[in-house]
Amino acid sequence: MNEKMDEGDIIYQEKTEIEKDETTGELWDRLKEIGANLLIKTLKDIENNNAPRIPQGKDFTMAPMLKKEISQIDWKNEAKEIKNKVRGLNPIMGAYRNDRAVKK
């Protein structure tokens, strides 16, 4: 354990691919299952004193806090960028049309 937030050792981690058309909500549902199974394994190995400990590195970036403004769709952007924004914000914030960004 470490007194600071998210600075303790890594015990286990697992990678997963994000599917081409997968939304944040769909990824969240998959990660819940992966995380639950990994948590059970982690707790068992901690209890049996054979959980690995890998110090976290200092080379990382912090993701910005999500704000409502990020969900605005700029219709001048490429279709792929708009699609990815909608996928990435669904269902947490959704994405909405900002009429000011659309030429009338």
N, CA, C and O atoms as a GROMACS GRO file, in nm:
protein
  416
    1MET      N    1   0.084  -0.118   0.000
    1MET     CA    2   0.000   0.000   0.000
    1MET      C    3   0.089   0.125   0.000
    1MET      O    4   0.202   0.124   0.049
    2ASN      N    5   0.035   0.229  -0.056
    2ASN     CA    6   0.104   0.356  -0.063
    2ASN      C    7   0.004   0.464  -0.024
    2ASN      O    8  -0.114   0.452  -0.055
    3GLU      N    9   0.051   0.568   0.043
    3GLU     CA   10  -0.039   0.674   0.088
    3GLU      C   11  -0.093   0.758  -0.027
    3GLU      O   12  -0.200   0.819  -0.014
    4LYS      N   13  -0.022   0.763  -0.138
    4LYS     CA   14  -0.065   0.845  -0.251
    4LYS      C   15  -0.161   0.766  -0.340
    4LYS      O   16  -0.161   0.642  -0.340
    5MET      N   17  -0.241   0.840  -0.414
    5MET     CA   18  -0.339   0.775  -0.501
    5MET      C   19  -0.271   0.714  -0.623
    5MET      O   20  -0.194   0.780  -0.692
    6ASP      N   21  -0.301   0.588  -0.648
    6ASP     CA   22  -0.254   0.517  -0.766
    6ASP      C   23  -0.102   0.519  -0.780
    6ASP      O   24  -0.050   0.540  -0.890
    7GLU      N   25  -0.032   0.496  -0.670
    7GLU     CA   26   0.115   0.492  -0.675
    7GLU      C   27   0.171   0.364  -0.616
    7GLU      O   28   0.293   0.349  -0.606
    8GLY      N   29   0.085   0.272  -0.577
    8GLY     CA   30   0.134   0.147  -0.521
    8GLY      C   31   0.188   0.055  -0.629
    8GLY      O   32   0.180   0.085  -0.748
    9ASP      N   33   0.244  -0.056  -0.586
    9ASP     CA   34   0.299  -0.154  -0.679
    9ASP      C   35   0.187  -0.216  -0.765
    9ASP      O   36   0.071  -0.222  -0.724
   10ILE      N   37   0.226  -0.260  -0.882
   10ILE     CA   38   0.136  -0.335  -0.970
   10ILE      C   39   0.149  -0.482  -0.932
   10ILE      O   40   0.261  -0.532  -0.920
   11ILE      N   41   0.039  -0.548  -0.914
   11ILE     CA   42   0.043  -0.692  -0.887
   11ILE      C   43   0.016  -0.768  -1.017
   11ILE      O   44   0.098  -0.848  -1.061
   12TYR      N   45  -0.098  -0.743  -1.076
   12TYR     CA   46  -0.130  -0.803  -1.206
   12TYR      C   47  -0.191  -0.696  -1.296
   12TYR      O   48  -0.248  -0.598  -1.249
   13GLN      N   49  -0.178  -0.718  -1.423
   13GLN     CA   50  -0.246  -0.634  -1.521
   13GLN      C   51  -0.276  -0.722  -1.642
   13GLN      O   52  -0.210  -0.823  -1.666
   14GLU      N   53  -0.374  -0.680  -1.717
   14GLU     CA   54  -0.412  -0.758  -1.834
   14GLU      C   55  -0.443  -0.662  -1.948
   14GLU      O   56  -0.503  -0.557  -1.927
   15LYS      N   57  -0.401  -0.698  -2.067
   15LYS     CA   58  -0.428  -0.617  -2.185
   15LYS      C   59  -0.548  -0.675  -2.260
   15LYS      O   60  -0.574  -0.795  -2.257
   16THR      N   61  -0.619  -0.586  -2.327
   16THR     CA   62  -0.730  -0.628  -2.413
   16THR      C   63  -0.737  -0.533  -2.531
   16THR      O   64  -0.708  -0.414  -2.518
   17GLU      N   65  -0.776  -0.584  -2.643
   17GLU     CA   66  -0.791  -0.502  -2.762
   17GLU      C   67  -0.925  -0.429  -2.757
   17GLU      O   68  -1.024  -0.483  -2.707
   18ILE      N   69  -0.927  -0.307  -2.807
   18ILE     CA   70  -1.053  -0.234  -2.822
   18ILE      C   71  -1.100  -0.259  -2.964
   18ILE      O   72  -1.030  -0.229  -3.060
   19GLU      N   73  -1.221  -0.315  -2.977
   19GLU     CA   74  -1.274  -0.349  -3.108
   19GLU      C   75  -1.300  -0.223  -3.191
   19GLU      O   76  -1.323  -0.115  -3.136
   20LYS      N   77  -1.297  -0.238  -3.321
   20LYS     CA   78  -1.309  -0.125  -3.415
   20LYS      C   79  -1.433  -0.040  -3.390
   20LYS      O   80  -1.424   0.083  -3.393
   21ASP      N   81  -1.548  -0.101  -3.365
   21ASP     CA   82  -1.673  -0.027  -3.348
   21ASP      C   83  -1.724  -0.029  -3.203
   21ASP      O   84  -1.839   0.007  -3.178
   22GLU      N   85  -1.640  -0.069  -3.110
   22GLU     CA   86  -1.681  -0.083  -2.970
   22GLU      C   87  -1.698   0.053  -2.904
   22GLU      O   88  -1.615   0.142  -2.921
   23THR      N   89  -1.807   0.069  -2.830
   23THR     CA   90  -1.829   0.194  -2.757
   23THR      C   91  -1.766   0.182  -2.618
   23THR      O   92  -1.727   0.074  -2.574
   24THR      N   93  -1.755   0.296  -2.551
   24THR     CA   94  -1.703   0.296  -2.414
   24THR      C   95  -1.788   0.206  -2.324
   24THR      O   96  -1.735   0.134  -2.240
   25GLY      N   97  -1.920   0.212  -2.342
   25GLY     CA   98  -2.008   0.128  -2.261
   25GLY      C   99  -1.984  -0.020  -2.282
   25GLY      O  100  -1.984  -0.097  -2.186
   26GLU      N  101  -1.965  -0.060  -2.407
   26GLU     CA  102  -1.938  -0.201  -2.437
   26GLU      C  103  -1.803  -0.244  -2.380
   26GLU      O  104  -1.789  -0.353  -2.326
   27LEU      N  105  -1.703  -0.157  -2.393
   27LEU     CA  106  -1.571  -0.186  -2.336
   27LEU      C  107  -1.580  -0.196  -2.184
   27LEU      O  108  -1.522  -0.286  -2.124
   28TRP      N  109  -1.655  -0.105  -2.124
   28TRP     CA  110  -1.675  -0.107  -1.978
   28TRP      C  111  -1.731  -0.242  -1.933
   28TRP      O  112  -1.684  -0.299  -1.834
   29ASP      N  113  -1.830  -0.292  -2.006
   29ASP     CA  114  -1.890  -0.421  -1.969
   29ASP      C  115  -1.788  -0.534  -1.978
   29ASP      O  116  -1.785  -0.622  -1.892
   30ARG      N  117  -1.704  -0.533  -2.080
   30ARG     CA  118  -1.600  -0.636  -2.092
   30ARG      C  119  -1.496  -0.622  -1.981
   30ARG      O  120  -1.452  -0.721  -1.923
   31LEU      N  121  -1.457  -0.496  -1.952
   31LEU     CA  122  -1.355  -0.474  -1.850
   31LEU      C  123  -1.404  -0.513  -1.711
   31LEU      O  124  -1.324  -0.555  -1.626
   32LYS      N  125  -1.534  -0.500  -1.686
   32LYS     CA  126  -1.588  -0.543  -1.556
   32LYS      C  127  -1.562  -0.691  -1.534
   32LYS      O  128  -1.522  -0.731  -1.425
   33GLU      N  129  -1.584  -0.771  -1.637
   33GLU     CA  130  -1.561  -0.916  -1.626
   33GLU      C  131  -1.412  -0.948  -1.609
   33GLU      O  132  -1.374  -1.026  -1.522
   34ILE      N  133  -1.330  -0.885  -1.693
   34ILE     CA  134  -1.186  -0.908  -1.685
   34ILE      C  135  -1.134  -0.865  -1.548
   34ILE      O  136  -1.057  -0.938  -1.485
   35GLY      N  137  -1.177  -0.747  -1.502
   35GLY     CA  138  -1.132  -0.694  -1.374
   35GLY      C  139  -1.176  -0.778  -1.256
   35GLY      O  140  -1.099  -0.799  -1.162
   36ALA      N  141  -1.299  -0.828  -1.261
   36ALA     CA  142  -1.350  -0.911  -1.151
   36ALA      C  143  -1.268  -1.040  -1.139
   36ALA      O  144  -1.231  -1.080  -1.029
   37ASN      N  145  -1.240  -1.103  -1.252
   37ASN     CA  146  -1.160  -1.226  -1.250
   37ASN      C  147  -1.018  -1.199  -1.203
   37ASN      O  148  -0.961  -1.279  -1.128
   38LEU      N  149  -0.960  -1.088  -1.246
   38LEU     CA  150  -0.824  -1.054  -1.206
   38LEU      C  151  -0.818  -1.019  -1.058
   38LEU      O  152  -0.719  -1.048  -0.991
   39LEU      N  153  -0.923  -0.955  -1.006
   39LEU     CA  154  -0.928  -0.922  -0.864
   39LEU      C  155  -0.930  -1.048  -0.779
   39LEU      O  156  -0.861  -1.055  -0.677
   40ILE      N  157  -1.008  -1.147  -0.818
   40ILE     CA  158  -1.014  -1.274  -0.743
   40ILE      C  159  -0.876  -1.339  -0.740
   40ILE      O  160  -0.830  -1.382  -0.635
   41LYS      N  161  -0.810  -1.345  -0.856
   41LYS     CA  162  -0.675  -1.402  -0.863
   41LYS      C  163  -0.579  -1.324  -0.774
   41LYS      O  164  -0.500  -1.383  -0.701
   42THR      N  165  -0.587  -1.191  -0.780
   42THR     CA  166  -0.498  -1.106  -0.701
   42THR      C  167  -0.517  -1.128  -0.552
   42THR      O  168  -0.419  -1.146  -0.479
   43LEU      N  169  -0.642  -1.129  -0.507
   43LEU     CA  170  -0.669  -1.147  -0.364
   43LEU      C  171  -0.621  -1.283  -0.315
   43LEU      O  172  -0.567  -1.295  -0.204
   44LYS      N  173  -0.641  -1.386  -0.396
   44LYS     CA  174  -0.593  -1.521  -0.358
   44LYS      C  175  -0.441  -1.522  -0.345
   44LYS      O  176  -0.387  -1.579  -0.250
   45ASP      N  177  -0.373  -1.460  -0.442
   45ASP     CA  178  -0.227  -1.461  -0.437
   45ASP      C  179  -0.172  -1.373  -0.324
   45ASP      O  180  -0.068  -1.404  -0.267
   46ILE      N  181  -0.241  -1.264  -0.291
   46ILE     CA  182  -0.200  -1.183  -0.175
   46ILE      C  183  -0.214  -1.266  -0.048
   46ILE      O  184  -0.125  -1.269   0.037
   47GLU      N  185  -0.328  -1.334  -0.036
   47GLU     CA  186  -0.353  -1.417   0.082
   47GLU      C  187  -0.249  -1.528   0.096
   47GLU      O  188  -0.211  -1.564   0.208
   48ASN      N  189  -0.203  -1.583  -0.016
   48ASN     CA  190  -0.104  -1.691  -0.014
   48ASN      C  191   0.040  -1.640  -0.019
   48ASN      O  192   0.133  -1.719  -0.033
   49ASN      N  193   0.058  -1.510  -0.008
   49ASN     CA  194   0.191  -1.448  -0.007
   49ASN      C  195   0.273  -1.478  -0.132
   49ASN      O  196   0.396  -1.490  -0.123
   50ASN      N  197   0.209  -1.491  -0.246
   50ASN     CA  198   0.286  -1.513  -0.369
   50ASN      C  199   0.238  -1.421  -0.483
   50ASN      O  200   0.241  -1.458  -0.600
   51ALA      N  201   0.196  -1.302  -0.444
   51ALA     CA  202   0.157  -1.202  -0.544
   51ALA      C  203   0.283  -1.126  -0.587
   51ALA      O  204   0.358  -1.078  -0.501
   52PRO      N  205   0.306  -1.113  -0.717
   52PRO     CA  206   0.423  -1.038  -0.762
   52PRO      C  207   0.405  -0.889  -0.733
   52PRO      O  208   0.293  -0.840  -0.725
   53ARG      N  209   0.514  -0.818  -0.718
   53ARG     CA  210   0.511  -0.673  -0.694
   53ARG      C  211   0.601  -0.606  -0.797
   53ARG      O  212   0.721  -0.630  -0.802
   54ILE      N  213   0.540  -0.522  -0.880
   54ILE     CA  214   0.615  -0.451  -0.982
   54ILE      C  215   0.596  -0.301  -0.956
   54ILE      O  216   0.484  -0.251  -0.966
   55PRO      N  217   0.704  -0.229  -0.922
   55PRO     CA  218   0.690  -0.085  -0.899
   55PRO      C  219   0.639  -0.014  -1.025
   55PRO      O  220   0.680  -0.046  -1.136
   56GLN      N  221   0.551   0.082  -1.005
   56GLN     CA  222   0.503   0.161  -1.117
   56GLN      C  223   0.612   0.257  -1.162
   56GLN      O  224   0.688   0.310  -1.081
   57GLY      N  225   0.619   0.277  -1.292
   57GLY     CA  226   0.716   0.371  -1.346
   57GLY      C  227   0.668   0.514  -1.328
   57GLY      O  228   0.552   0.538  -1.291
   58LYS      N  229   0.755   0.607  -1.354
   58LYS     CA  230   0.722   0.749  -1.342
   58LYS      C  231   0.687   0.810  -1.478
   58LYS      O  232   0.653   0.928  -1.486
   59ASP      N  233   0.696   0.730  -1.584
   59ASP     CA  234   0.672   0.778  -1.720
   59ASP      C  235   0.527   0.751  -1.759
   59ASP      O  236   0.496   0.644  -1.813
   60PHE      N  237   0.440   0.846  -1.733
   60PHE     CA  238   0.300   0.830  -1.766
   60PHE      C  239   0.239   0.968  -1.791
   60PHE      O  240   0.299   1.070  -1.757
   61THR      N  241   0.122   0.969  -1.850
   61THR     CA  242   0.049   1.095  -1.870
   61THR      C  243  -0.086   1.084  -1.802
   61THR      O  244  -0.145   0.976  -1.795
   62MET      N  245  -0.133   1.194  -1.752
   62MET     CA  246  -0.263   1.199  -1.688
   62MET      C  247  -0.368   1.237  -1.791
   62MET      O  248  -0.349   1.332  -1.867
   63ALA      N  249  -0.475   1.164  -1.794
   63ALA     CA  250  -0.586   1.198  -1.884
   63ALA      C  251  -0.662   1.316  -1.825
   63ALA      O  252  -0.680   1.322  -1.703
   64PRO      N  253  -0.706   1.408  -1.908
   64PRO     CA  254  -0.781   1.522  -1.855
   64PRO      C  255  -0.919   1.479  -1.806
   64PRO      O  256  -0.974   1.379  -1.853
   65MET      N  257  -0.974   1.554  -1.714
   65MET     CA  258  -1.110   1.528  -1.668
   65MET      C  259  -1.205   1.555  -1.784
   65MET      O  260  -1.186   1.649  -1.861
   66LEU      N  261  -1.308   1.472  -1.796
   66LEU     CA  262  -1.407   1.492  -1.901
   66LEU      C  263  -1.499   1.607  -1.862
   66LEU      O  264  -1.550   1.612  -1.750
   67LYS      N  265  -1.520   1.696  -1.954
   67LYS     CA  266  -1.612   1.807  -1.934
   67LYS      C  267  -1.716   1.801  -2.044
   67LYS      O  268  -1.691   1.747  -2.151
   68LYS      N  269  -1.834   1.856  -2.018
   68LYS     CA  270  -1.943   1.852  -2.114
   68LYS      C  271  -1.903   1.907  -2.250
   68LYS      O  272  -1.950   1.858  -2.353
   69GLU      N  273  -1.818   2.009  -2.252
   69GLU     CA  274  -1.778   2.072  -2.378
   69GLU      C  275  -1.711   1.975  -2.474
   69GLU      O  276  -1.719   1.992  -2.596
   70ILE      N  277  -1.645   1.871  -2.420
   70ILE     CA  278  -1.576   1.776  -2.506
   70ILE      C  279  -1.674   1.693  -2.590
   70ILE      O  280  -1.635   1.636  -2.692
   71SER      N  281  -1.800   1.688  -2.548
   71SER     CA  282  -1.898   1.606  -2.620
   71SER      C  283  -1.961   1.678  -2.739
   71SER      O  284  -2.044   1.620  -2.810
   72GLN      N  285  -1.924   1.801  -2.760
   72GLN     CA  286  -1.978   1.875  -2.875
   72GLN      C  287  -1.920   1.818  -3.005
   72GLN      O  288  -1.800   1.792  -3.015
   73ILE      N  289  -2.007   1.798  -3.104
   73ILE     CA  290  -1.962   1.747  -3.233
   73ILE      C  291  -1.938   1.864  -3.327
   73ILE      O  292  -2.026   1.948  -3.349
   74ASP      N  293  -1.819   1.868  -3.382
   74ASP     CA  294  -1.788   1.968  -3.483
   74ASP      C  295  -1.804   1.898  -3.618
   74ASP      O  296  -1.722   1.814  -3.656
   75TRP      N  297  -1.909   1.932  -3.688
   75TRP     CA  298  -1.945   1.863  -3.812
   75TRP      C  299  -1.847   1.891  -3.926
   75TRP      O  300  -1.858   1.832  -4.033
   76LYS      N  301  -1.751   1.979  -3.903
   76LYS     CA  302  -1.647   2.003  -4.003
   76LYS      C  303  -1.537   1.897  -3.996
   76LYS      O  304  -1.454   1.887  -4.087
   77ASN      N  305  -1.534   1.819  -3.890
   77ASN     CA  306  -1.433   1.715  -3.873
   77ASN      C  307  -1.460   1.598  -3.967
   77ASN      O  308  -1.570   1.584  -4.021
   78GLU      N  309  -1.359   1.516  -3.985
   78GLU     CA  310  -1.372   1.395  -4.067
   78GLU      C  311  -1.472   1.299  -4.001
   78GLU      O  312  -1.486   1.297  -3.879
   79ALA      N  313  -1.541   1.221  -4.084
   79ALA     CA  314  -1.643   1.127  -4.036
   79ALA      C  315  -1.586   1.030  -3.933
   79ALA      O  316  -1.650   1.000  -3.833
   80LYS      N  317  -1.463   0.981  -3.958
   80LYS     CA  318  -1.401   0.887  -3.864
   80LYS      C  319  -1.381   0.950  -3.727
   80LYS      O  320  -1.402   0.885  -3.625
   81GLU      N  321  -1.340   1.076  -3.724
   81GLU     CA  322  -1.318   1.146  -3.598
   81GLU      C  323  -1.451   1.163  -3.522
   81GLU      O  324  -1.457   1.146  -3.401
   82ILE      N  325  -1.557   1.197  -3.596
   82ILE     CA  326  -1.690   1.211  -3.533
   82ILE      C  327  -1.736   1.077  -3.479
   82ILE      O  328  -1.784   1.068  -3.366
   83LYS      N  329  -1.721   0.971  -3.559
   83LYS     CA  330  -1.762   0.837  -3.516
   83LYS      C  331  -1.687   0.797  -3.389
   83LYS      O  332  -1.748   0.744  -3.295
   84ASN      N  333  -1.557   0.821  -3.384
   84ASN     CA  334  -1.478   0.783  -3.268
   84ASN      C  335  -1.516   0.864  -3.144
   84ASN      O  336  -1.513   0.812  -3.033
   85LYS      N  337  -1.551   0.991  -3.164
   85LYS     CA  338  -1.595   1.073  -3.050
   85LYS      C  339  -1.724   1.017  -2.992
   85LYS      O  340  -1.737   1.003  -2.870
   86VAL      N  341  -1.820   0.984  -3.079
   86VAL     CA  342  -1.948   0.929  -3.033
   86VAL      C  343  -1.924   0.796  -2.962
   86VAL      O  344  -1.980   0.772  -2.855
   87ARG      N  345  -1.842   0.709  -3.020
   87ARG     CA  346  -1.810   0.580  -2.957
   87ARG      C  347  -1.744   0.601  -2.822
   87ARG      O  348  -1.778   0.534  -2.724
   88GLY      N  349  -1.649   0.694  -2.816
   88GLY     CA  350  -1.573   0.716  -2.695
   88GLY      C  351  -1.652   0.779  -2.582
   88GLY      O  352  -1.617   0.761  -2.465
   89LEU      N  353  -1.756   0.851  -2.615
   89LEU     CA  354  -1.835   0.918  -2.511
   89LEU      C  355  -1.968   0.848  -2.482
   89LEU      O  356  -2.047   0.896  -2.401
   90ASN      N  357  -1.993   0.736  -2.547
   90ASN     CA  358  -2.118   0.663  -2.530
   90ASN      C  359  -2.100   0.554  -2.426
   90ASN      O  360  -2.009   0.474  -2.443
   91PRO      N  361  -2.177   0.544  -2.324
   91PRO     CA  362  -2.294   0.621  -2.286
   91PRO      C  363  -2.265   0.724  -2.177
   91PRO      O  364  -2.358   0.787  -2.126
   92ILE      N  365  -2.140   0.741  -2.141
   92ILE     CA  366  -2.104   0.826  -2.027
   92ILE      C  367  -2.157   0.967  -2.042
   92ILE      O  368  -2.228   1.018  -1.956
   93MET      N  369  -2.123   1.030  -2.154
   93MET     CA  370  -2.164   1.168  -2.174
   93MET      C  371  -2.249   1.183  -2.299
   93MET      O  372  -2.321   1.282  -2.314
   94GLY      N  373  -2.241   1.088  -2.388
   94GLY     CA  374  -2.306   1.105  -2.517
   94GLY      C  375  -2.232   1.212  -2.594
   94GLY      O  376  -2.140   1.275  -2.542
   95ALA      N  377  -2.269   1.231  -2.714
   95ALA     CA  378  -2.211   1.337  -2.795
   95ALA      C  379  -2.328   1.414  -2.851
   95ALA      O  380  -2.430   1.355  -2.888
   96TYR      N  381  -2.316   1.544  -2.858
   96TYR     CA  382  -2.430   1.621  -2.904
   96TYR      C  383  -2.388   1.721  -3.009
   96TYR      O  384  -2.271   1.758  -3.019
   97ARG      N  385  -2.484   1.764  -3.086
   97ARG     CA  386  -2.461   1.858  -3.195
   97ARG      C  387  -2.453   1.999  -3.138
   97ARG      O  388  -2.539   2.042  -3.060
   98ASN      N  389  -2.350   2.069  -3.177
   98ASN     CA  390  -2.336   2.209  -3.139
   98ASN      C  391  -2.372   2.290  -3.263
   98ASN      O  392  -2.291   2.302  -3.355
   99ASP      N  393  -2.491   2.346  -3.266
   99ASP     CA  394  -2.539   2.417  -3.386
   99ASP      C  395  -2.449   2.534  -3.423
   99ASP      O  396  -2.448   2.577  -3.539
  100ARG      N  397  -2.376   2.586  -3.328
  100ARG     CA  398  -2.285   2.698  -3.360
  100ARG      C  399  -2.170   2.651  -3.449
  100ARG      O  400  -2.110   2.732  -3.520
  101ALA      N  401  -2.141   2.520  -3.446
  101ALA     CA  402  -2.032   2.469  -3.527
  101ALA      C  403  -2.076   2.433  -3.669
  101ALA      O  404  -1.992   2.401  -3.754
  102VAL      N  405  -2.205   2.439  -3.695
  102VAL     CA  406  -2.259   2.402  -3.825
  102VAL      C  407  -2.291   2.529  -3.903
  102VAL      O  408  -2.363   2.616  -3.854
  103LYS      N  409  -2.239   2.538  -4.025
  103LYS     CA  410  -2.272   2.654  -4.110
  103LYS      C  411  -2.415   2.639  -4.159
  103LYS      O  412  -2.456   2.531  -4.202
  104LYS      N  413  -2.490   2.748  -4.152
  104LYS     CA  414  -2.628   2.745  -4.198
  104LYS      C  415  -2.641   2.807  -4.334
  104LYS      O  416  -2.750   2.814  -4.389
   0.00000   0.00000   0.00000
